[in-house]
Amino acid sequence: MKRVIVDYKKLDNHILNLLVEKFPDGYDDDDIVTYRNASNEVVECIEVRTEDTAYLVKVSKRLVMAMEVHEDVDTDSDSEEESSLDTEGLEGDEEDE
């Protein structure tokens, strides 16, 4: 199975749909996968799977905001486009944890 690490800035509607389906009420600490990257920094992710790929999506406050925005847009629209999510409006004063 292919494993792909995805930052919230690179999320597309397909991955966001998977996240919202798997975590409709949000995720909690038990859902977080932790590992150390090549720079020995701790990275926290949540995992969603398709038939052939496991996506590790990096956890951040912006991810939660993107999921909420996507869920709101998805319920307001019947469109199933596979385009990138515009996250420019989500660029806030997030403190790195």
VEXVEX-506066 format. One record per residue (C-alpha): residue in three letters; x, z, y. Coordinates in steps of 0.5 Angstrom, whole numbers, plus 500, padded with zeros to 3 digits. Example, Ala and Ser with C-alpha at 12.3 -4.5 7.8 and 13.67 -1.06 7.14 Angstrom:
<pts>
ALA525516491
SER527514498
</pts>
This chain:
<pts>
MET500500500
LYS503498507
ARG503504512
VAL503502519
ILE504507525
VAL500506531
ASP500508538
TYR494509542
LYS496504547
LYS496499541
LEU489500538
ASP484495537
ASN477495536
HIS478494528
ILE482501528
LEU478504533
ASN472503528
LEU475506522
LEU477512526
VAL470513529
GLU467512522
LYS472517519
PHE471522524
PRO465521528
ASP465528530
GLY472528532
TYR478530528
ASP481537527
ASP488540525
ASP487539517
ASP486532519
ILE493531522
VAL499529518
THR506531521
TYR513528520
ARG519527524
ASN521520526
ALA528517527
SER530521533
ASN528528529
GLU522529534
VAL515531531
VAL510526531
GLU503528529
CYS498523527
ILE491522523
GLU490517518
VAL485512516
ARG486507510
THR483500509
GLU484497502
ASP491495503
THR494499509
ALA494506511
TYR494507519
LEU498513522
VAL495513529
LYS499518533
VAL495524536
SER494525543
LYS489527549
ARG488519550
LEU487518543
VAL481522543
MET479519550
ALA479512547
MET475514541
GLU470517545
VAL470511550
HIS469506544
GLU464510541
ASP460509547
VAL461502548
ASP460501541
THR453504541
ASP451500548
SER453493545
ASP452489539
SER459485539
GLU464486534
GLU470483537
GLU477484535
SER480485541
SER485490544
LEU482496547
ASP483496555
THR487503556
GLU489502563
GLY484507565
LEU486512560
GLU493513564
GLY492520566
ASP497526567
GLU498528560
GLU503533558
ASP507531552
GLU506536547
</pts>
